[in-house]
Amino acid sequence: MAVKDDVLKAMNENGKPMSAGEVEKALGIDRKEIDKAFKELKAEGAIVSPVRCKWEPAKK
């Protein structure tokens, strides 16, 4: 599974907006990898930011 899939899964399971640091703690993945995944997910429209520095899955 790709890192971005893991990140999106963790966000769905958490049920609330998460920062990159929270995702890092939940998954134990390097922060740089999480930042790359966030960038890809933002470009795809898979995540949105309801508040500054927090992200959640987009409602589809």
PyMOL Python script that loads the backbone (N, CA, C, O; Angstrom):
from pymol import cmd

cmd.read_pdbstr("""\
ATOM      1  N   MET A   1       0.842  -1.178   0.000  1.00  0.00           N
ATOM      2  CA  MET A   1       0.000   0.000   0.000  1.00  0.00           C
ATOM      3  C   MET A   1       0.891   1.247   0.000  1.00  0.00           C
ATOM      4  O   MET A   1       1.923   1.283   0.671  1.00  0.00           O
ATOM      5  N   ALA A   2       0.487   2.246  -0.746  1.00  0.00           N
ATOM      6  CA  ALA A   2       1.254   3.480  -0.825  1.00  0.00           C
ATOM      7  C   ALA A   2       1.065   4.297   0.449  1.00  0.00           C
ATOM      8  O   ALA A   2       0.073   4.146   1.163  1.00  0.00           O
ATOM      9  N   VAL A   3       2.023   5.153   0.714  1.00  0.00           N
ATOM     10  CA  VAL A   3       1.964   5.998   1.913  1.00  0.00           C
ATOM     11  C   VAL A   3       0.698   6.844   1.897  1.00  0.00           C
ATOM     12  O   VAL A   3       0.043   7.001   2.928  1.00  0.00           O
ATOM     13  N   LYS A   4       0.347   7.392   0.727  1.00  0.00           N
ATOM     14  CA  LYS A   4      -0.840   8.256   0.689  1.00  0.00           C
ATOM     15  C   LYS A   4      -2.110   7.475   1.017  1.00  0.00           C
ATOM     16  O   LYS A   4      -3.040   8.033   1.599  1.00  0.00           O
ATOM     17  N   ASP A   5      -2.163   6.193   0.650  1.00  0.00           N
ATOM     18  CA  ASP A   5      -3.317   5.363   1.013  1.00  0.00           C
ATOM     19  C   ASP A   5      -3.371   5.145   2.522  1.00  0.00           C
ATOM     20  O   ASP A   5      -4.444   5.179   3.125  1.00  0.00           O
ATOM     21  N   ASP A   6      -2.201   4.921   3.125  1.00  0.00           N
ATOM     22  CA  ASP A   6      -2.127   4.749   4.580  1.00  0.00           C
ATOM     23  C   ASP A   6      -2.567   6.023   5.300  1.00  0.00           C
ATOM     24  O   ASP A   6      -3.295   5.971   6.291  1.00  0.00           O
ATOM     25  N   VAL A   7      -2.114   7.168   4.785  1.00  0.00           N
ATOM     26  CA  VAL A   7      -2.465   8.462   5.391  1.00  0.00           C
ATOM     27  C   VAL A   7      -3.974   8.680   5.312  1.00  0.00           C
ATOM     28  O   VAL A   7      -4.601   9.054   6.303  1.00  0.00           O
ATOM     29  N   LEU A   8      -4.552   8.447   4.145  1.00  0.00           N
ATOM     30  CA  LEU A   8      -5.991   8.646   3.968  1.00  0.00           C
ATOM     31  C   LEU A   8      -6.790   7.689   4.853  1.00  0.00           C
ATOM     32  O   LEU A   8      -7.813   8.075   5.419  1.00  0.00           O
ATOM     33  N   LYS A   9      -6.333   6.455   4.973  1.00  0.00           N
ATOM     34  CA  LYS A   9      -7.007   5.470   5.829  1.00  0.00           C
ATOM     35  C   LYS A   9      -6.976   5.922   7.294  1.00  0.00           C
ATOM     36  O   LYS A   9      -7.983   5.836   7.997  1.00  0.00           O
ATOM     37  N   ALA A  10      -5.811   6.403   7.748  1.00  0.00           N
ATOM     38  CA  ALA A  10      -5.682   6.875   9.131  1.00  0.00           C
ATOM     39  C   ALA A  10      -6.607   8.060   9.393  1.00  0.00           C
ATOM     40  O   ALA A  10      -7.207   8.158  10.464  1.00  0.00           O
ATOM     41  N   MET A  11      -6.723   8.956   8.419  1.00  0.00           N
ATOM     42  CA  MET A  11      -7.594  10.121   8.578  1.00  0.00           C
ATOM     43  C   MET A  11      -9.062   9.697   8.647  1.00  0.00           C
ATOM     44  O   MET A  11      -9.833  10.239   9.439  1.00  0.00           O
ATOM     45  N   ASN A  12      -9.441   8.733   7.819  1.00  0.00           N
ATOM     46  CA  ASN A  12     -10.824   8.239   7.843  1.00  0.00           C
ATOM     47  C   ASN A  12     -11.140   7.568   9.171  1.00  0.00           C
ATOM     48  O   ASN A  12     -12.226   7.755   9.719  1.00  0.00           O
ATOM     49  N   GLU A  13     -10.202   6.790   9.688  1.00  0.00           N
ATOM     50  CA  GLU A  13     -10.413   6.079  10.945  1.00  0.00           C
ATOM     51  C   GLU A  13     -10.469   7.027  12.141  1.00  0.00           C
ATOM     52  O   GLU A  13     -11.182   6.766  13.110  1.00  0.00           O
ATOM     53  N   ASN A  14      -9.719   8.126  12.072  1.00  0.00           N
ATOM     54  CA  ASN A  14      -9.669   9.074  13.185  1.00  0.00           C
ATOM     55  C   ASN A  14     -10.981   9.839  13.339  1.00  0.00           C
ATOM     56  O   ASN A  14     -11.431  10.090  14.457  1.00  0.00           O
ATOM     57  N   GLY A  15     -11.585  10.204  12.226  1.00  0.00           N
ATOM     58  CA  GLY A  15     -12.874  10.876  12.278  1.00  0.00           C
ATOM     59  C   GLY A  15     -12.846  12.349  12.609  1.00  0.00           C
ATOM     60  O   GLY A  15     -13.900  12.955  12.801  1.00  0.00           O
ATOM     61  N   LYS A  16     -11.656  12.949  12.681  1.00  0.00           N
ATOM     62  CA  LYS A  16     -11.557  14.391  12.918  1.00  0.00           C
ATOM     63  C   LYS A  16     -10.346  14.904  12.148  1.00  0.00           C
ATOM     64  O   LYS A  16      -9.465  14.121  11.792  1.00  0.00           O
ATOM     65  N   PRO A  17     -10.288  16.215  11.885  1.00  0.00           N
ATOM     66  CA  PRO A  17      -9.139  16.767  11.169  1.00  0.00           C
ATOM     67  C   PRO A  17      -7.830  16.470  11.900  1.00  0.00           C
ATOM     68  O   PRO A  17      -7.764  16.534  13.128  1.00  0.00           O
ATOM     69  N   MET A  18      -6.795  16.146  11.128  1.00  0.00           N
ATOM     70  CA  MET A  18      -5.499  15.787  11.709  1.00  0.00           C
ATOM     71  C   MET A  18      -4.385  16.631  11.099  1.00  0.00           C
ATOM     72  O   MET A  18      -4.439  17.007   9.928  1.00  0.00           O
ATOM     73  N   SER A  19      -3.381  16.918  11.912  1.00  0.00           N
ATOM     74  CA  SER A  19      -2.180  17.592  11.420  1.00  0.00           C
ATOM     75  C   SER A  19      -1.201  16.528  10.942  1.00  0.00           C
ATOM     76  O   SER A  19      -1.387  15.340  11.204  1.00  0.00           O
ATOM     77  N   ALA A  20      -0.162  16.958  10.244  1.00  0.00           N
ATOM     78  CA  ALA A  20       0.860  16.015   9.782  1.00  0.00           C
ATOM     79  C   ALA A  20       1.532  15.325  10.966  1.00  0.00           C
ATOM     80  O   ALA A  20       1.863  14.142  10.886  1.00  0.00           O
ATOM     81  N   GLY A  21       1.734  16.047  12.049  1.00  0.00           N
ATOM     82  CA  GLY A  21       2.347  15.468  13.243  1.00  0.00           C
ATOM     83  C   GLY A  21       1.494  14.373  13.861  1.00  0.00           C
ATOM     84  O   GLY A  21       2.014  13.361  14.331  1.00  0.00           O
ATOM     85  N   GLU A  22       0.185  14.576  13.861  1.00  0.00           N
ATOM     86  CA  GLU A  22      -0.720  13.555  14.394  1.00  0.00           C
ATOM     87  C   GLU A  22      -0.715  12.305  13.521  1.00  0.00           C
ATOM     88  O   GLU A  22      -0.757  11.184  14.029  1.00  0.00           O
ATOM     89  N   VAL A  23      -0.664  12.506  12.204  1.00  0.00           N
ATOM     90  CA  VAL A  23      -0.596  11.368  11.285  1.00  0.00           C
ATOM     91  C   VAL A  23       0.725  10.631  11.483  1.00  0.00           C
ATOM     92  O   VAL A  23       0.769   9.401  11.459  1.00  0.00           O
ATOM     93  N   GLU A  24       1.803  11.394  11.681  1.00  0.00           N
ATOM     94  CA  GLU A  24       3.120  10.797  11.914  1.00  0.00           C
ATOM     95  C   GLU A  24       3.098   9.901  13.154  1.00  0.00           C
ATOM     96  O   GLU A  24       3.621   8.787  13.123  1.00  0.00           O
ATOM     97  N   LYS A  25       2.500  10.378  14.231  1.00  0.00           N
ATOM     98  CA  LYS A  25       2.417   9.588  15.464  1.00  0.00           C
ATOM     99  C   LYS A  25       1.554   8.347  15.269  1.00  0.00           C
ATOM    100  O   LYS A  25       1.878   7.276  15.782  1.00  0.00           O
ATOM    101  N   ALA A  26       0.459   8.489  14.529  1.00  0.00           N
ATOM    102  CA  ALA A  26      -0.466   7.375  14.326  1.00  0.00           C
ATOM    103  C   ALA A  26       0.138   6.272  13.460  1.00  0.00           C
ATOM    104  O   ALA A  26      -0.107   5.088  13.692  1.00  0.00           O
ATOM    105  N   LEU A  27       0.931   6.671  12.458  1.00  0.00           N
ATOM    106  CA  LEU A  27       1.448   5.690  11.505  1.00  0.00           C
ATOM    107  C   LEU A  27       2.905   5.317  11.724  1.00  0.00           C
ATOM    108  O   LEU A  27       3.335   4.242  11.306  1.00  0.00           O
ATOM    109  N   GLY A  28       3.671   6.184  12.372  1.00  0.00           N
ATOM    110  CA  GLY A  28       5.093   5.912  12.556  1.00  0.00           C
ATOM    111  C   GLY A  28       5.888   6.049  11.273  1.00  0.00           C
ATOM    112  O   GLY A  28       6.929   5.412  11.110  1.00  0.00           O
ATOM    113  N   ILE A  29       5.400   6.882  10.360  1.00  0.00           N
ATOM    114  CA  ILE A  29       6.065   7.124   9.078  1.00  0.00           C
ATOM    115  C   ILE A  29       6.788   8.462   9.145  1.00  0.00           C
ATOM    116  O   ILE A  29       6.344   9.374   9.843  1.00  0.00           O
ATOM    117  N   ASP A  30       7.903   8.584   8.419  1.00  0.00           N
ATOM    118  CA  ASP A  30       8.695   9.810   8.387  1.00  0.00           C
ATOM    119  C   ASP A  30       7.843  10.996   7.934  1.00  0.00           C
ATOM    120  O   ASP A  30       7.023  10.869   7.025  1.00  0.00           O
ATOM    121  N   ARG A  31       8.040  12.132   8.566  1.00  0.00           N
ATOM    122  CA  ARG A  31       7.257  13.342   8.286  1.00  0.00           C
ATOM    123  C   ARG A  31       7.376  13.781   6.827  1.00  0.00           C
ATOM    124  O   ARG A  31       6.401  14.261   6.249  1.00  0.00           O
ATOM    125  N   LYS A  32       8.547  13.625   6.228  1.00  0.00           N
ATOM    126  CA  LYS A  32       8.720  14.023   4.825  1.00  0.00           C
ATOM    127  C   LYS A  32       7.826  13.201   3.907  1.00  0.00           C
ATOM    128  O   LYS A  32       7.276  13.726   2.939  1.00  0.00           O
ATOM    129  N   GLU A  33       7.680  11.916   4.207  1.00  0.00           N
ATOM    130  CA  GLU A  33       6.806  11.049   3.412  1.00  0.00           C
ATOM    131  C   GLU A  33       5.343  11.470   3.576  1.00  0.00           C
ATOM    132  O   GLU A  33       4.572  11.441   2.617  1.00  0.00           O
ATOM    133  N   ILE A  34       4.973  11.855   4.782  1.00  0.00           N
ATOM    134  CA  ILE A  34       3.604  12.301   5.036  1.00  0.00           C
ATOM    135  C   ILE A  34       3.331  13.606   4.300  1.00  0.00           C
ATOM    136  O   ILE A  34       2.256  13.776   3.725  1.00  0.00           O
ATOM    137  N   ASP A  35       4.290  14.530   4.310  1.00  0.00           N
ATOM    138  CA  ASP A  35       4.126  15.793   3.594  1.00  0.00           C
ATOM    139  C   ASP A  35       3.952  15.556   2.095  1.00  0.00           C
ATOM    140  O   ASP A  35       3.138  16.221   1.454  1.00  0.00           O
ATOM    141  N   LYS A  36       4.710  14.611   1.531  1.00  0.00           N
ATOM    142  CA  LYS A  36       4.562  14.262   0.108  1.00  0.00           C
ATOM    143  C   LYS A  36       3.170  13.698  -0.154  1.00  0.00           C
ATOM    144  O   LYS A  36       2.525  14.044  -1.144  1.00  0.00           O
ATOM    145  N   ALA A  37       2.718  12.832   0.736  1.00  0.00           N
ATOM    146  CA  ALA A  37       1.387  12.237   0.585  1.00  0.00           C
ATOM    147  C   ALA A  37       0.309  13.318   0.664  1.00  0.00           C
ATOM    148  O   ALA A  37      -0.637  13.306  -0.123  1.00  0.00           O
ATOM    149  N   PHE A  38       0.444  14.256   1.614  1.00  0.00           N
ATOM    150  CA  PHE A  38      -0.510  15.363   1.729  1.00  0.00           C
ATOM    151  C   PHE A  38      -0.552  16.156   0.426  1.00  0.00           C
ATOM    152  O   PHE A  38      -1.632  16.506  -0.049  1.00  0.00           O
ATOM    153  N   LYS A  39       0.606  16.441  -0.151  1.00  0.00           N
ATOM    154  CA  LYS A  39       0.670  17.218  -1.389  1.00  0.00           C
ATOM    155  C   LYS A  39      -0.072  16.499  -2.516  1.00  0.00           C
ATOM    156  O   LYS A  39      -0.832  17.122  -3.257  1.00  0.00           O
ATOM    157  N   GLU A  40       0.150  15.185  -2.645  1.00  0.00           N
ATOM    158  CA  GLU A  40      -0.529  14.407  -3.681  1.00  0.00           C
ATOM    159  C   GLU A  40      -2.034  14.348  -3.430  1.00  0.00           C
ATOM    160  O   GLU A  40      -2.828  14.507  -4.357  1.00  0.00           O
ATOM    161  N   LEU A  41      -2.420  14.121  -2.192  1.00  0.00           N
ATOM    162  CA  LEU A  41      -3.842  14.034  -1.856  1.00  0.00           C
ATOM    163  C   LEU A  41      -4.551  15.373  -2.069  1.00  0.00           C
ATOM    164  O   LEU A  41      -5.703  15.401  -2.502  1.00  0.00           O
ATOM    165  N   LYS A  42      -3.864  16.490  -1.766  1.00  0.00           N
ATOM    166  CA  LYS A  42      -4.449  17.816  -2.008  1.00  0.00           C
ATOM    167  C   LYS A  42      -4.670  18.023  -3.499  1.00  0.00           C
ATOM    168  O   LYS A  42      -5.719  18.523  -3.905  1.00  0.00           O
ATOM    169  N   ALA A  43      -3.685  17.639  -4.326  1.00  0.00           N
ATOM    170  CA  ALA A  43      -3.786  17.808  -5.771  1.00  0.00           C
ATOM    171  C   ALA A  43      -4.940  16.980  -6.349  1.00  0.00           C
ATOM    172  O   ALA A  43      -5.589  17.397  -7.308  1.00  0.00           O
ATOM    173  N   GLU A  44      -5.187  15.817  -5.766  1.00  0.00           N
ATOM    174  CA  GLU A  44      -6.275  14.942  -6.217  1.00  0.00           C
ATOM    175  C   GLU A  44      -7.632  15.387  -5.687  1.00  0.00           C
ATOM    176  O   GLU A  44      -8.670  14.925  -6.161  1.00  0.00           O
ATOM    177  N   GLY A  45      -7.624  16.280  -4.709  1.00  0.00           N
ATOM    178  CA  GLY A  45      -8.866  16.719  -4.086  1.00  0.00           C
ATOM    179  C   GLY A  45      -9.408  15.719  -3.080  1.00  0.00           C
ATOM    180  O   GLY A  45     -10.589  15.759  -2.736  1.00  0.00           O
ATOM    181  N   ALA A  46      -8.545  14.817  -2.604  1.00  0.00           N
ATOM    182  CA  ALA A  46      -8.961  13.773  -1.668  1.00  0.00           C
ATOM    183  C   ALA A  46      -9.022  14.269  -0.225  1.00  0.00           C
ATOM    184  O   ALA A  46      -9.707  13.671   0.604  1.00  0.00           O
ATOM    185  N   ILE A  47      -8.305  15.369   0.085  1.00  0.00           N
ATOM    186  CA  ILE A  47      -8.340  15.932   1.430  1.00  0.00           C
ATOM    187  C   ILE A  47      -8.598  17.431   1.345  1.00  0.00           C
ATOM    188  O   ILE A  47      -8.255  18.083   0.359  1.00  0.00           O
ATOM    189  N   VAL A  48      -9.205  17.958   2.391  1.00  0.00           N
ATOM    190  CA  VAL A  48      -9.480  19.394   2.488  1.00  0.00           C
ATOM    191  C   VAL A  48      -9.050  19.881   3.864  1.00  0.00           C
ATOM    192  O   VAL A  48      -8.900  19.093   4.798  1.00  0.00           O
ATOM    193  N   SER A  49      -8.854  21.193   3.974  1.00  0.00           N
ATOM    194  CA  SER A  49      -8.423  21.779   5.238  1.00  0.00           C
ATOM    195  C   SER A  49      -9.550  22.622   5.832  1.00  0.00           C
ATOM    196  O   SER A  49      -9.803  23.732   5.363  1.00  0.00           O
ATOM    197  N   PRO A  50     -10.234  22.103   6.866  1.00  0.00           N
ATOM    198  CA  PRO A  50     -11.301  22.877   7.494  1.00  0.00           C
ATOM    199  C   PRO A  50     -10.769  23.990   8.395  1.00  0.00           C
ATOM    200  O   PRO A  50     -11.434  25.009   8.584  1.00  0.00           O
ATOM    201  N   VAL A  51      -9.576  23.797   8.948  1.00  0.00           N
ATOM    202  CA  VAL A  51      -8.903  24.793   9.771  1.00  0.00           C
ATOM    203  C   VAL A  51      -7.418  24.762   9.437  1.00  0.00           C
ATOM    204  O   VAL A  51      -6.919  23.789   8.871  1.00  0.00           O
ATOM    205  N   ARG A  52      -6.731  25.817   9.785  1.00  0.00           N
ATOM    206  CA  ARG A  52      -5.317  25.928   9.456  1.00  0.00           C
ATOM    207  C   ARG A  52      -4.500  24.752  10.010  1.00  0.00           C
ATOM    208  O   ARG A  52      -4.630  24.385  11.178  1.00  0.00           O
ATOM    209  N   CYS A  53      -3.661  24.175   9.152  1.00  0.00           N
ATOM    210  CA  CYS A  53      -2.726  23.097   9.503  1.00  0.00           C
ATOM    211  C   CYS A  53      -3.395  21.776   9.872  1.00  0.00           C
ATOM    212  O   CYS A  53      -2.736  20.886  10.411  1.00  0.00           O
ATOM    213  N   LYS A  54      -4.656  21.634   9.600  1.00  0.00           N
ATOM    214  CA  LYS A  54      -5.369  20.377   9.852  1.00  0.00           C
ATOM    215  C   LYS A  54      -6.025  19.934   8.548  1.00  0.00           C
ATOM    216  O   LYS A  54      -6.486  20.760   7.761  1.00  0.00           O
ATOM    217  N   TRP A  55      -6.060  18.638   8.333  1.00  0.00           N
ATOM    218  CA  TRP A  55      -6.619  18.088   7.106  1.00  0.00           C
ATOM    219  C   TRP A  55      -7.581  16.970   7.429  1.00  0.00           C
ATOM    220  O   TRP A  55      -7.436  16.282   8.439  1.00  0.00           O
ATOM    221  N   GLU A  56      -8.583  16.788   6.552  1.00  0.00           N
ATOM    222  CA  GLU A  56      -9.531  15.697   6.688  1.00  0.00           C
ATOM    223  C   GLU A  56      -9.923  15.225   5.289  1.00  0.00           C
ATOM    224  O   GLU A  56      -9.760  15.965   4.319  1.00  0.00           O
ATOM    225  N   PRO A  57     -10.434  14.007   5.178  1.00  0.00           N
ATOM    226  CA  PRO A  57     -10.871  13.513   3.869  1.00  0.00           C
ATOM    227  C   PRO A  57     -11.990  14.391   3.317  1.00  0.00           C
ATOM    228  O   PRO A  57     -12.851  14.861   4.060  1.00  0.00           O
ATOM    229  N   ALA A  58     -11.964  14.604   2.005  1.00  0.00           N
ATOM    230  CA  ALA A  58     -13.004  15.398   1.358  1.00  0.00           C
ATOM    231  C   ALA A  58     -14.313  14.623   1.363  1.00  0.00           C
ATOM    232  O   ALA A  58     -14.321  13.401   1.211  1.00  0.00           O
ATOM    233  N   LYS A  59     -15.398  15.325   1.535  1.00  0.00           N
ATOM    234  CA  LYS A  59     -16.729  14.706   1.474  1.00  0.00           C
ATOM    235  C   LYS A  59     -17.082  14.536   0.001  1.00  0.00           C
ATOM    236  O   LYS A  59     -17.040  15.492  -0.773  1.00  0.00           O
ATOM    237  N   LYS A  60     -17.427  13.323  -0.373  1.00  0.00           N
ATOM    238  CA  LYS A  60     -17.765  13.083  -1.791  1.00  0.00           C
ATOM    239  C   LYS A  60     -19.202  12.712  -1.944  1.00  0.00           C
ATOM    240  O   LYS A  60     -19.663  12.474  -3.061  1.00  0.00           O
TER     241      LYS A  60
END
""", "prot")
cmd.dss("prot")
cmd.show_as("cartoon", "prot")
cmd.util.cbc("prot")
cmd.orient("prot")
